[in-house]
């Protein structure tokens, strides 16, 4: 179900990694009140995430404030819903906008974040894992503001933003990961929308839910 512009051969591994789906292979919900998956990935979902609660991101546990790390936007997303999407190397590595809307702000956070691996910390007490977090603050048509965050390893991962305009449409491509970048976090405003009940239930059990691009994963509150 993938599209090969120059035949099925690939120039290199990254060329294979960023392959596109054929047209109409995936679709987003036609019901505007339904939220579709922004990436083809394994998901955790949280109904409400406060400033002290931590979520697992690339081997670390981070608060929403640490992920956004911008005083202009930190408070807006307090106690809001959160989606965490983990992509594996076999997955489609492009990510998409979940709704119509406009981009309000973009910024990049580079950070040394402590490893949560106690063995690593014991061997090297000051060990840090470097990563890059590209943050896009969007205003959506149906779901309010969202912090859309792509996470990649600074030295290995590469996050490419292909969408250059301020406005965007539901399901439109936003960008892609090259090898090494593989996590997306979407944080919403309190009371605007909720992840689906089955995602929340599986997350409570510590189980990820695999979803195809555009699959229904949330709804208006």
N, CA and C atoms as a LAMMPS dump frame, in Angstrom:
ITEM: TIMESTEP
0
ITEM: NUMBER OF ATOMS
663
ITEM: BOX BOUNDS ff ff ff
-5.0000000000000000e+02 5.0000000000000000e+02
-5.0000000000000000e+02 5.0000000000000000e+02
-5.0000000000000000e+02 5.0000000000000000e+02
ITEM: ATOMS id mol type element x y z
1 1 1 N 0.795 -1.209 0
2 1 2 C 0 0 0
3 1 3 C 0.827 1.259 0
4 2 1 N 2.12 1.147 -0.386
5 2 2 C 2.983 2.31 -0.391
6 2 3 C 3.178 2.835 -1.802
7 3 1 N 3.569 4.095 -1.896
8 3 2 C 3.77 4.75 -3.181
9 3 3 C 5.254 4.843 -3.492
10 4 1 N 5.64 4.433 -4.686
11 4 2 C 7.027 4.485 -5.113
12 4 3 C 7.101 5.314 -6.387
13 5 1 N 7.597 6.522 -6.287
14 5 2 C 7.582 7.421 -7.439
15 5 3 C 8.516 6.967 -8.551
16 6 1 N 9.616 6.353 -8.17
17 6 2 C 10.596 5.939 -9.172
18 6 3 C 10.764 4.424 -9.188
19 7 1 N 9.645 3.721 -9.038
20 7 2 C 9.73 2.271 -8.979
21 7 3 C 9.961 1.819 -7.557
22 8 1 N 10.003 0.515 -7.308
23 8 2 C 10.084 0.004 -5.947
24 8 3 C 11.479 0.067 -5.335
25 9 1 N 12.52 0.437 -6.089
26 9 2 C 13.866 0.493 -5.538
27 9 3 C 14.06 1.698 -4.64
28 10 1 N 15.031 1.614 -3.733
29 10 2 C 15.323 2.705 -2.812
30 10 3 C 16.781 3.11 -2.954
31 11 1 N 17.041 4.418 -2.823
32 11 2 C 18.411 4.919 -2.89
33 11 3 C 19.202 4.501 -1.664
34 12 1 N 18.539 4.526 -0.508
35 12 2 C 19.192 4.196 0.752
36 12 3 C 18.115 3.849 1.774
37 13 1 N 18.55 3.553 3
38 13 2 C 17.6 3.132 4.024
39 13 3 C 16.602 4.241 4.364
40 14 1 N 17.083 5.488 4.454
41 14 2 C 16.17 6.58 4.784
42 14 3 C 15.135 6.805 3.697
43 15 1 N 15.506 6.544 2.44
44 15 2 C 14.555 6.656 1.333
45 15 3 C 13.406 5.665 1.546
46 16 1 N 13.745 4.459 2
47 16 2 C 12.724 3.458 2.338
48 16 3 C 11.933 3.899 3.571
49 17 1 N 12.641 4.46 4.53
50 17 2 C 12.063 4.823 5.823
51 17 3 C 10.944 5.852 5.683
52 18 1 N 11.073 6.787 4.721
53 18 2 C 10.108 7.89 4.601
54 18 3 C 9.116 7.675 3.455
55 19 1 N 8.954 6.415 3.036
56 19 2 C 8.024 6.099 1.955
57 19 3 C 6.615 6.6 2.288
58 20 1 N 5.856 6.929 1.252
59 20 2 C 4.481 7.424 1.425
60 20 3 C 3.471 6.318 1.139
61 21 1 N 2.281 6.473 1.715
62 21 2 C 1.171 5.606 1.346
63 21 3 C 0.636 6.012 -0.022
64 22 1 N 0.048 5.056 -0.725
65 22 2 C -0.669 5.39 -1.95
66 22 3 C -1.866 6.271 -1.598
67 23 1 N -2.289 7.067 -2.549
68 23 2 C -3.412 7.974 -2.334
69 23 3 C -4.657 7.192 -1.891
70 24 1 N -5.347 7.702 -0.9
71 24 2 C -6.593 7.126 -0.366
72 24 3 C -6.388 5.811 0.39
73 25 1 N -5.134 5.451 0.69
74 25 2 C -4.881 4.23 1.457
75 25 3 C -5.284 4.413 2.928
76 26 1 N -5.178 5.633 3.417
77 26 2 C -5.591 5.965 4.776
78 26 3 C -6.511 7.181 4.729
79 27 1 N -7.432 7.271 5.682
80 27 2 C -8.329 8.425 5.732
81 27 3 C -8.595 8.817 7.18
82 28 1 N -8.932 10.085 7.373
83 28 2 C -9.272 10.616 8.692
84 28 3 C -10.792 10.646 8.851
85 29 1 N -11.291 10.704 10.086
86 29 2 C -12.739 10.688 10.305
87 29 3 C -13.456 11.81 9.556
88 30 1 N -14.58 11.473 8.934
89 30 2 C -15.383 12.485 8.238
90 30 3 C -16.276 13.245 9.213
91 31 1 N -16.539 12.643 10.372
92 31 2 C -17.291 13.332 11.423
93 31 3 C -16.357 14.296 12.134
94 32 1 N -16.673 15.578 12.099
95 32 2 C -15.745 16.585 12.6
96 32 3 C -15.46 16.452 14.095
97 33 1 N -16.403 15.888 14.865
98 33 2 C -16.224 15.755 16.312
99 33 3 C -15.312 14.591 16.687
100 34 1 N -14.895 13.799 15.694
101 34 2 C -14.027 12.652 15.949
102 34 3 C -12.582 13.001 15.627
103 35 1 N -11.68 12.614 16.516
104 35 2 C -10.252 12.89 16.369
105 35 3 C -9.554 11.671 15.782
106 36 1 N -8.738 11.877 14.741
107 36 2 C -8.024 10.785 14.093
108 36 3 C -6.559 10.721 14.505
109 37 1 N -5.982 9.539 14.42
110 37 2 C -4.586 9.326 14.809
111 37 3 C -3.638 10.093 13.884
112 38 1 N -2.762 10.947 14.429
113 38 2 C -1.855 11.74 13.6
114 38 3 C -0.696 10.948 13.013
115 39 1 N -0.5 9.727 13.51
116 39 2 C 0.587 8.879 13.01
117 39 3 C 0.186 7.417 13.128
118 40 1 N 0.816 6.586 12.324
119 40 2 C 0.61 5.137 12.398
120 40 3 C 1.581 4.616 13.445
121 41 1 N 1.059 4.259 14.624
122 41 2 C 1.961 4.037 15.754
123 41 3 C 1.273 3.277 16.878
124 42 1 N 2.025 3.095 17.957
125 42 2 C 1.537 2.465 19.178
126 42 3 C 1.27 3.568 20.19
127 43 1 N 0.054 3.605 20.736
128 43 2 C -0.396 4.757 21.52
129 43 3 C -0.618 4.447 22.995
130 44 1 N -0.233 5.412 23.833
131 44 2 C -0.732 5.561 25.189
132 44 3 C -1.627 6.795 25.179
133 45 1 N -2.661 6.812 26.028
134 45 2 C -3.564 7.962 26.09
135 45 3 C -3.883 8.295 27.543
136 46 1 N -3.966 9.58 27.829
137 46 2 C -4.234 10.059 29.181
138 46 3 C -5.37 11.085 29.137
139 47 1 N -6.36 10.889 30.007
140 47 2 C -7.535 11.774 30.045
141 47 3 C -7.178 13.166 30.551
142 48 1 N -6.267 13.186 31.519
143 48 2 C -5.879 14.443 32.154
144 48 3 C -4.468 14.284 32.685
145 49 1 N -3.593 15.203 32.32
146 49 2 C -2.206 15.095 32.755
147 49 3 C -1.837 16.381 33.491
148 50 1 N -1.515 16.269 34.792
149 50 2 C -1.189 17.488 35.54
150 50 3 C 0.299 17.794 35.433
151 51 1 N 0.72 18.895 36.042
152 51 2 C 2.096 19.358 35.84
153 51 3 C 3.13 18.454 36.5
154 52 1 N 2.697 17.581 37.411
155 52 2 C 3.645 16.7 38.09
156 52 3 C 3.655 15.282 37.517
157 53 1 N 2.616 14.933 36.762
158 53 2 C 2.53 13.584 36.198
159 53 3 C 3.52 13.431 35.05
160 54 1 N 4.122 12.257 34.953
161 54 2 C 5.143 12.026 33.933
162 54 3 C 4.705 10.944 32.959
163 55 1 N 5.124 11.103 31.703
164 55 2 C 4.807 10.118 30.668
165 55 3 C 6.108 9.576 30.085
166 56 1 N 6.111 8.311 29.624
167 56 2 C 7.347 7.698 29.12
168 56 3 C 7.668 8.146 27.697
169 57 1 N 8.793 8.841 27.52
170 57 2 C 9.207 9.332 26.206
171 57 3 C 10.648 8.919 25.939
172 58 1 N 10.825 7.987 25.019
173 58 2 C 12.155 7.533 24.591
174 58 3 C 13.059 7.184 25.775
175 59 1 N 12.553 6.324 26.665
176 59 2 C 13.377 5.823 27.757
177 59 3 C 13.46 6.736 28.965
178 60 1 N 12.711 7.836 28.954
179 60 2 C 12.7 8.763 30.076
180 60 3 C 11.249 8.99 30.496
181 61 1 N 11.072 9.602 31.657
182 61 2 C 9.726 9.992 32.086
183 61 3 C 9.7 11.504 32.227
184 62 1 N 8.839 12.159 31.452
185 62 2 C 8.834 13.61 31.374
186 62 3 C 7.465 14.188 31.702
187 63 1 N 7.462 15.37 32.297
188 63 2 C 6.222 16.106 32.528
189 63 3 C 5.877 16.903 31.269
190 64 1 N 4.599 17.288 31.104
191 64 2 C 4.238 18.137 29.965
192 64 3 C 5.042 19.434 29.923
193 65 1 N 5.307 20 31.098
194 65 2 C 6.081 21.246 31.156
195 65 3 C 7.485 21.045 30.59
196 66 1 N 8.104 19.899 30.904
197 66 2 C 9.446 19.62 30.388
198 66 3 C 9.423 19.41 28.879
199 67 1 N 8.344 18.846 28.369
200 67 2 C 8.226 18.614 26.93
201 67 3 C 8.031 19.92 26.163
202 68 1 N 7.121 20.769 26.647
203 68 2 C 6.839 22.036 25.965
204 68 3 C 7.941 23.053 26.259
205 69 1 N 8.275 23.192 27.542
206 69 2 C 9.405 24.018 27.999
207 69 3 C 9.375 25.429 27.405
208 70 1 N 8.219 26.069 27.512
209 70 2 C 8.072 27.427 26.992
210 70 3 C 7.073 28.174 27.878
211 71 1 N 7.517 29.215 28.589
212 71 2 C 6.636 29.901 29.544
213 71 3 C 5.378 30.49 28.917
214 72 1 N 5.424 30.78 27.637
215 72 2 C 4.255 31.338 26.949
216 72 3 C 3.122 30.324 26.859
217 73 1 N 3.479 29.014 26.769
218 73 2 C 2.471 27.992 26.481
219 73 3 C 2.286 26.953 27.585
220 74 1 N 3.188 26.89 28.565
221 74 2 C 3.133 25.821 29.565
222 74 3 C 1.776 25.701 30.259
223 75 1 N 1.231 26.83 30.727
224 75 2 C 0.015 26.789 31.553
225 75 3 C -1.241 26.453 30.759
226 76 1 N -1.236 26.749 29.468
227 76 2 C -2.431 26.538 28.64
228 76 3 C -2.823 25.063 28.582
229 77 1 N -1.825 24.181 28.679
230 77 2 C -2.097 22.754 28.509
231 77 3 C -2.127 21.975 29.827
232 78 1 N -2.131 22.697 30.966
233 78 2 C -2.22 22.025 32.259
234 78 3 C -3.549 21.288 32.388
235 79 1 N -3.486 20.063 32.886
236 79 2 C -4.671 19.224 33.127
237 79 3 C -5.422 18.857 31.851
238 80 1 N -4.743 18.938 30.709
239 80 2 C -5.367 18.567 29.446
240 80 3 C -5.111 17.115 29.081
241 81 1 N -5.794 16.602 28.049
242 81 2 C -5.57 15.232 27.572
243 81 3 C -4.232 15.127 26.848
244 82 1 N -3.688 13.92 26.821
245 82 2 C -2.392 13.71 26.171
246 82 3 C -2.379 12.391 25.408
247 83 1 N -1.816 12.42 24.21
248 83 2 C -1.58 11.222 23.403
249 83 3 C -0.086 11.049 23.207
250 84 1 N 0.386 9.837 23.37
251 84 2 C 1.79 9.511 23.15
252 84 3 C 1.867 8.429 22.082
253 85 1 N 2.503 8.738 20.96
254 85 2 C 2.592 7.804 19.83
255 85 3 C 4.038 7.362 19.64
256 86 1 N 4.265 6.053 19.687
257 86 2 C 5.616 5.503 19.514
258 86 3 C 5.686 4.753 18.188
259 87 1 N 6.568 5.2 17.318
260 87 2 C 6.741 4.567 16.011
261 87 3 C 7.9 3.587 16.055
262 88 1 N 7.722 2.433 15.427
263 88 2 C 8.791 1.447 15.276
264 88 3 C 9.397 1.581 13.88
265 89 1 N 10.612 1.055 13.677
266 89 2 C 11.256 1.178 12.359
267 89 3 C 10.418 0.663 11.195
268 90 1 N 9.543 -0.317 11.43
269 90 2 C 8.735 -0.871 10.33
270 90 3 C 7.562 0.036 9.962
271 91 1 N 7.262 1.035 10.797
272 91 2 C 6.065 1.85 10.601
273 91 3 C 6.255 2.935 9.542
274 92 1 N 5.127 3.382 9.015
275 92 2 C 5.053 4.588 8.176
276 92 3 C 5.546 5.757 9.022
277 93 1 N 6.533 6.505 8.514
278 93 2 C 7.199 7.499 9.359
279 93 3 C 6.849 8.952 9.045
280 94 1 N 5.719 9.157 8.371
281 94 2 C 5.236 10.526 8.177
282 94 3 C 4.123 10.801 9.19
283 95 1 N 4.02 12.054 9.594
284 95 2 C 2.995 12.424 10.57
285 95 3 C 2.131 13.543 10
286 96 1 N 0.882 13.608 10.471
287 96 2 C -0.152 14.417 9.827
288 96 3 C -0.922 15.269 10.832
289 97 1 N -1.582 16.309 10.329
290 97 2 C -2.422 17.163 11.172
291 97 3 C -3.752 16.462 11.462
292 98 1 N -4.234 16.512 12.708
293 98 2 C -5.465 15.804 13.066
294 98 3 C -6.755 16.544 12.709
295 99 1 N -6.643 17.826 12.342
296 99 2 C -7.845 18.617 12.076
297 99 3 C -7.464 19.83 11.227
298 100 1 N -8.464 20.541 10.714
299 100 2 C -8.207 21.827 10.063
300 100 3 C -7.727 22.823 11.114
301 101 1 N -6.912 23.786 10.694
302 101 2 C -6.49 24.791 11.656
303 101 3 C -5.364 25.669 11.167
304 102 1 N -4.748 26.367 12.133
305 102 2 C -3.624 27.257 11.828
306 102 3 C -2.505 27.033 12.838
307 103 1 N -1.283 27.284 12.402
308 103 2 C -0.113 27.199 13.273
309 103 3 C 0.058 28.53 13.993
310 104 1 N 0.131 28.475 15.324
311 104 2 C 0.295 29.68 16.139
312 104 3 C 1.753 29.956 16.475
313 105 1 N 2.536 28.893 16.661
314 105 2 C 3.928 29.058 17.089
315 105 3 C 4.701 27.778 16.796
316 106 1 N 5.99 27.919 16.556
317 106 2 C 6.881 26.758 16.405
318 106 3 C 8.197 27.074 17.098
319 107 1 N 8.758 26.08 17.765
320 107 2 C 10.069 26.256 18.392
321 107 3 C 10.683 24.884 18.643
322 108 1 N 11.984 24.873 18.837
323 108 2 C 12.715 23.625 19.047
324 108 3 C 13.395 23.655 20.403
325 109 1 N 13.238 22.58 21.161
326 109 2 C 13.92 22.424 22.442
327 109 3 C 14.998 21.362 22.306
328 110 1 N 16.223 21.731 22.646
329 110 2 C 17.304 20.753 22.719
330 110 3 C 17.545 20.498 24.193
331 111 1 N 17.688 19.246 24.562
332 111 2 C 17.833 19.029 25.986
333 111 3 C 18.625 17.816 26.349
334 112 1 N 19.39 17.975 27.427
335 112 2 C 19.963 16.815 28.069
336 112 3 C 18.988 16.4 29.14
337 113 1 N 18.432 15.216 29.034
338 113 2 C 17.456 14.746 30.008
339 113 3 C 17.973 13.476 30.658
340 114 1 N 17.903 13.432 31.972
341 114 2 C 18.467 12.291 32.691
342 114 3 C 17.852 10.969 32.246
343 115 1 N 18.693 9.971 32.072
344 115 2 C 18.207 8.623 31.805
345 115 3 C 17.492 8.112 33.045
346 116 1 N 16.43 7.326 32.844
347 116 2 C 15.748 6.731 33.995
348 116 3 C 16.276 5.328 34.272
349 117 1 N 17.284 4.934 33.517
350 117 2 C 17.882 3.618 33.722
351 117 3 C 18.793 3.684 34.949
352 118 1 N 18.419 3.051 36.067
353 118 2 C 19.213 3.179 37.297
354 118 3 C 20.616 2.602 37.166
355 119 1 N 20.772 1.571 36.326
356 119 2 C 22.107 0.984 36.121
357 119 3 C 23.015 1.992 35.429
358 120 1 N 22.472 2.662 34.413
359 120 2 C 23.252 3.674 33.696
360 120 3 C 23.639 4.811 34.634
361 121 1 N 22.71 5.217 35.487
362 121 2 C 22.99 6.305 36.415
363 121 3 C 24.041 5.908 37.442
364 122 1 N 24.02 4.639 37.844
365 122 2 C 24.988 4.165 38.83
366 122 3 C 26.393 4.142 38.243
367 123 1 N 26.493 3.726 36.976
368 123 2 C 27.803 3.659 36.326
369 123 3 C 28.327 5.045 35.986
370 124 1 N 27.422 5.921 35.549
371 124 2 C 27.801 7.285 35.178
372 124 3 C 26.77 8.229 35.779
373 125 1 N 27.016 8.717 36.994
374 125 2 C 26.004 9.488 37.721
375 125 3 C 25.474 10.708 36.976
376 126 1 N 26.251 11.295 36.082
377 126 2 C 25.808 12.497 35.385
378 126 3 C 25.295 12.24 33.99
379 127 1 N 24.933 10.982 33.691
380 127 2 C 24.586 10.642 32.303
381 127 3 C 23.322 11.385 31.838
382 128 1 N 23.389 11.888 30.614
383 128 2 C 22.245 12.545 29.992
384 128 3 C 21.958 11.887 28.655
385 129 1 N 20.692 11.897 28.28
386 129 2 C 20.314 11.462 26.938
387 129 3 C 19.876 12.706 26.18
388 130 1 N 20.604 13.049 25.132
389 130 2 C 20.274 14.243 24.365
390 130 3 C 19.14 13.961 23.395
391 131 1 N 18.213 14.879 23.314
392 131 2 C 17.163 14.748 22.312
393 131 3 C 16.741 16.114 21.798
394 132 1 N 16.007 16.081 20.714
395 132 2 C 15.467 17.299 20.118
396 132 3 C 13.958 17.192 20.12
397 133 1 N 13.298 18.254 20.576
398 133 2 C 11.842 18.261 20.603
399 133 3 C 11.357 19.439 19.767
400 134 1 N 10.745 19.139 18.646
401 134 2 C 10.182 20.196 17.805
402 134 3 C 8.717 20.375 18.202
403 135 1 N 8.38 21.565 18.638
404 135 2 C 7.048 21.848 19.177
405 135 3 C 6.294 22.778 18.231
406 136 1 N 5.087 22.381 17.865
407 136 2 C 4.205 23.222 17.061
408 136 3 C 2.92 23.451 17.852
409 137 1 N 2.61 24.697 18.134
410 137 2 C 1.349 25.031 18.8
411 137 3 C 0.328 25.326 17.711
412 138 1 N -0.761 24.557 17.702
413 138 2 C -1.77 24.727 16.655
414 138 3 C -3.129 25.076 17.26
415 139 1 N -3.91 25.823 16.507
416 139 2 C -5.31 26.099 16.854
417 139 3 C -6.155 25.319 15.872
418 140 1 N -6.903 24.336 16.365
419 140 2 C -7.684 23.484 15.473
420 140 3 C -9.129 23.968 15.372
421 141 1 N -9.796 23.525 14.344
422 141 2 C -11.189 23.917 14.113
423 141 3 C -12.117 23.388 15.201
424 142 1 N -11.913 22.145 15.612
425 142 2 C -12.859 21.482 16.523
426 142 3 C -12.332 21.227 17.928
427 143 1 N -11.011 21.128 18.097
428 143 2 C -10.465 20.603 19.35
429 143 3 C -9.644 21.613 20.142
430 144 1 N -9.752 22.888 19.811
431 144 2 C -9.006 23.903 20.544
432 144 3 C -7.527 23.895 20.196
433 145 1 N -6.741 24.417 21.106
434 145 2 C -5.293 24.456 20.894
435 145 3 C -4.678 23.099 21.221
436 146 1 N -3.608 22.761 20.513
437 146 2 C -2.843 21.547 20.783
438 146 3 C -1.35 21.863 20.718
439 147 1 N -0.593 21.214 21.583
440 147 2 C 0.864 21.207 21.465
441 147 3 C 1.234 19.908 20.763
442 148 1 N 1.768 20.02 19.562
443 148 2 C 2.116 18.862 18.72
444 148 3 C 3.637 18.762 18.745
445 149 1 N 4.147 17.709 19.376
446 149 2 C 5.578 17.618 19.672
447 149 3 C 6.184 16.37 19.039
448 150 1 N 7.225 16.555 18.228
449 150 2 C 7.995 15.431 17.681
450 150 3 C 9.313 15.33 18.444
451 151 1 N 9.673 14.107 18.819
452 151 2 C 10.889 13.883 19.6
453 151 3 C 11.841 12.991 18.816
454 152 1 N 13.098 13.404 18.73
455 152 2 C 14.12 12.596 18.066
456 152 3 C 15.435 12.7 18.811
457 153 1 N 16.293 11.716 18.662
458 153 2 C 17.623 11.77 19.268
459 153 3 C 18.462 12.803 18.526
460 154 1 N 19.104 13.701 19.273
461 154 2 C 19.817 14.822 18.665
462 154 3 C 20.872 14.371 17.67
463 155 1 N 21.661 13.375 18.032
464 155 2 C 22.786 12.977 17.187
465 155 3 C 22.367 12.047 16.053
466 156 1 N 21.294 11.31 16.26
467 156 2 C 20.912 10.289 15.283
468 156 3 C 19.652 10.674 14.52
469 157 1 N 18.656 11.099 15.277
470 157 2 C 17.344 11.337 14.681
471 157 3 C 17.283 12.62 13.889
472 158 1 N 16.38 12.641 12.949
473 158 2 C 16.175 13.82 12.127
474 158 3 C 14.684 13.996 11.939
475 159 1 N 14.199 15.182 12.266
476 159 2 C 12.791 15.504 12.104
477 159 3 C 12.68 16.534 10.987
478 160 1 N 11.901 16.223 9.971
479 160 2 C 11.767 17.111 8.814
480 160 3 C 10.329 17.617 8.733
481 161 1 N 10.163 18.93 8.752
482 161 2 C 8.841 19.544 8.619
483 161 3 C 8.605 19.876 7.146
484 162 1 N 7.64 19.21 6.525
485 162 2 C 7.379 19.431 5.098
486 162 3 C 6.291 20.477 4.856
487 163 1 N 5.467 20.741 5.872
488 163 2 C 4.375 21.713 5.708
489 163 3 C 4.902 23.111 6.004
490 164 1 N 4.825 24.009 5.046
491 164 2 C 5.445 25.331 5.177
492 164 3 C 4.437 26.471 5.37
493 165 1 N 3.156 26.189 5.24
494 165 2 C 2.155 27.251 5.354
495 165 3 C 1.57 27.316 6.771
496 166 1 N 0.961 28.446 7.085
497 166 2 C 0.359 28.622 8.407
498 166 3 C -0.912 27.787 8.545
499 167 1 N -1.709 27.736 7.481
500 167 2 C -2.97 26.99 7.522
501 167 3 C -2.738 25.523 7.159
502 168 1 N -3.586 24.653 7.677
503 168 2 C -3.493 23.23 7.335
504 168 3 C -4.884 22.613 7.34
505 169 1 N -4.995 21.443 6.727
506 169 2 C -6.255 20.714 6.634
507 169 3 C -6.153 19.383 7.377
508 170 1 N -7.291 18.863 7.793
509 170 2 C -7.354 17.558 8.459
510 170 3 C -6.724 16.494 7.572
511 171 1 N -5.779 15.747 8.141
512 171 2 C -5.125 14.665 7.419
513 171 3 C -3.947 15.088 6.565
514 172 1 N -3.701 16.378 6.445
515 172 2 C -2.589 16.859 5.619
516 172 3 C -1.254 16.505 6.272
517 173 1 N -0.263 16.164 5.439
518 173 2 C 1.055 15.814 5.969
519 173 3 C 1.703 17.014 6.65
520 174 1 N 2.285 16.764 7.821
521 174 2 C 3.02 17.791 8.564
522 174 3 C 4.524 17.645 8.375
523 175 1 N 4.99 16.388 8.35
524 175 2 C 6.425 16.149 8.216
525 175 3 C 6.74 14.672 8.303
526 176 1 N 8.023 14.365 8.498
527 176 2 C 8.421 12.957 8.628
528 176 3 C 9.669 12.823 9.486
529 177 1 N 9.86 11.618 10
530 177 2 C 11.055 11.255 10.75
531 177 3 C 12.016 10.505 9.839
532 178 1 N 13.29 10.85 9.918
533 178 2 C 14.324 9.962 9.409
534 178 3 C 14.672 9.003 10.546
535 179 1 N 15.523 8.036 10.276
536 179 2 C 15.834 7.011 11.275
537 179 3 C 16.368 7.65 12.56
538 180 1 N 15.81 7.236 13.691
539 180 2 C 16.257 7.742 14.984
540 180 3 C 15.247 8.655 15.654
541 181 1 N 14.338 9.209 14.872
542 181 2 C 13.272 10.022 15.453
543 181 3 C 11.992 9.225 15.414
544 182 1 N 11.312 9.091 16.549
545 182 2 C 10.219 8.119 16.496
546 182 3 C 9.115 8.301 17.53
547 183 1 N 8.971 9.491 18.095
548 183 2 C 7.932 9.681 19.106
549 183 3 C 7.176 10.983 18.856
550 184 1 N 5.853 10.926 19.001
551 184 2 C 5.013 12.117 18.89
552 184 3 C 4.178 12.235 20.161
553 185 1 N 4.105 13.442 20.695
554 185 2 C 3.245 13.728 21.839
555 185 3 C 2.278 14.837 21.436
556 186 1 N 0.991 14.622 21.669
557 186 2 C -0.02 15.649 21.413
558 186 3 C -0.717 15.956 22.738
559 187 1 N -0.67 17.226 23.141
560 187 2 C -1.296 17.649 24.397
561 187 3 C -2.404 18.646 24.077
562 188 1 N -3.575 18.436 24.667
563 188 2 C -4.711 19.307 24.406
564 188 3 C -5.035 20.215 25.575
565 189 1 N -5.99 21.107 25.363
566 189 2 C -6.478 21.975 26.429
567 189 3 C -7.49 21.218 27.296
568 190 1 N -7.518 21.549 28.552
569 190 2 C -8.457 20.936 29.486
570 190 3 C -9.898 21.136 29.012
571 191 1 N -10.654 20.04 28.965
572 191 2 C -12.077 20.107 28.669
573 191 3 C -12.461 20.199 27.207
574 192 1 N -11.492 20.189 26.302
575 192 2 C -11.808 20.34 24.876
576 192 3 C -12.138 19.003 24.207
577 193 1 N -11.366 17.956 24.532
578 193 2 C -11.583 16.65 23.911
579 193 3 C -11.064 15.56 24.835
580 194 1 N -11.424 14.321 24.513
581 194 2 C -11.011 13.175 25.327
582 194 3 C -10.544 12.03 24.435
583 195 1 N -9.504 11.3 24.855
584 195 2 C -9.165 10.06 24.156
585 195 3 C -10.284 9.041 24.353
586 196 1 N -10.401 8.093 23.441
587 196 2 C -11.43 7.06 23.546
588 196 3 C -11.209 6.184 24.779
589 197 1 N -12.315 5.645 25.298
590 197 2 C -12.284 4.882 26.551
591 197 3 C -11.398 3.643 26.463
592 198 1 N -11.384 2.97 25.303
593 198 2 C -10.57 1.755 25.205
594 198 3 C -9.081 2.078 25.269
595 199 1 N -8.661 3.194 24.677
596 199 2 C -7.258 3.604 24.764
597 199 3 C -6.87 3.91 26.206
598 200 1 N -7.761 4.598 26.908
599 200 2 C -7.494 4.935 28.305
600 200 3 C -7.388 3.673 29.16
601 201 1 N -8.266 2.707 28.905
602 201 2 C -8.27 1.466 29.683
603 201 3 C -6.994 0.663 29.459
604 202 1 N -6.568 0.551 28.198
605 202 2 C -5.337 -0.183 27.899
606 202 3 C -4.119 0.523 28.486
607 203 1 N -4.115 1.853 28.44
608 203 2 C -2.993 2.606 29.002
609 203 3 C -2.873 2.357 30.5
610 204 1 N -4.01 2.305 31.201
611 204 2 C -3.995 2.039 32.648
612 204 3 C -3.373 0.685 32.961
613 205 1 N -3.511 -0.252 32.017
614 205 2 C -2.923 -1.586 32.187
615 205 3 C -1.471 -1.626 31.714
616 206 1 N -0.963 -0.494 31.232
617 206 2 C 0.406 -0.444 30.726
618 206 3 C 0.542 -1.014 29.329
619 207 1 N -0.577 -1.098 28.602
620 207 2 C -0.567 -1.689 27.257
621 207 3 C -0.752 -0.618 26.189
622 208 1 N 0.092 -0.658 25.158
623 208 2 C -0.049 0.247 24.027
624 208 3 C -1.139 -0.264 23.082
625 209 1 N -1.745 0.661 22.337
626 209 2 C -2.743 0.323 21.323
627 209 3 C -2.205 0.72 19.96
628 210 1 N -2.113 -0.257 19.046
629 210 2 C -1.632 0.048 17.695
630 210 3 C -2.773 0.627 16.865
631 211 1 N -2.525 1.775 16.258
632 211 2 C -3.544 2.433 15.438
633 211 3 C -2.971 2.829 14.086
634 212 1 N -3.788 2.647 13.047
635 212 2 C -3.399 3.114 11.723
636 212 3 C -3.589 4.628 11.636
637 213 1 N -2.878 5.244 10.716
638 213 2 C -3.003 6.674 10.482
639 213 3 C -4.467 7.046 10.23
640 214 1 N -4.961 8.045 10.962
641 214 2 C -6.328 8.522 10.771
642 214 3 C -7.391 7.772 11.552
643 215 1 N -7.017 6.667 12.202
644 215 2 C -8 5.882 12.959
645 215 3 C -8.6 6.715 14.094
646 216 1 N -9.866 6.466 14.382
647 216 2 C -10.584 7.182 15.442
648 216 3 C -9.917 6.901 16.786
649 217 1 N -9.478 7.964 17.493
650 217 2 C -8.881 7.748 18.808
651 217 3 C -9.347 8.732 19.873
652 218 1 N -10.242 9.657 19.495
653 218 2 C -10.724 10.618 20.477
654 218 3 C -11.962 11.339 19.976
655 219 1 N -12.527 12.181 20.85
656 219 2 C -13.772 12.867 20.512
657 219 3 C -13.913 14.127 21.356
658 220 1 N -14.811 15.003 20.951
659 220 2 C -15.089 16.202 21.73
660 220 3 C -15.621 15.83 23.106
661 221 1 N -15.272 16.626 24.101
662 221 2 C -15.732 16.366 25.471
663 221 3 C -17.239 16.583 25.579
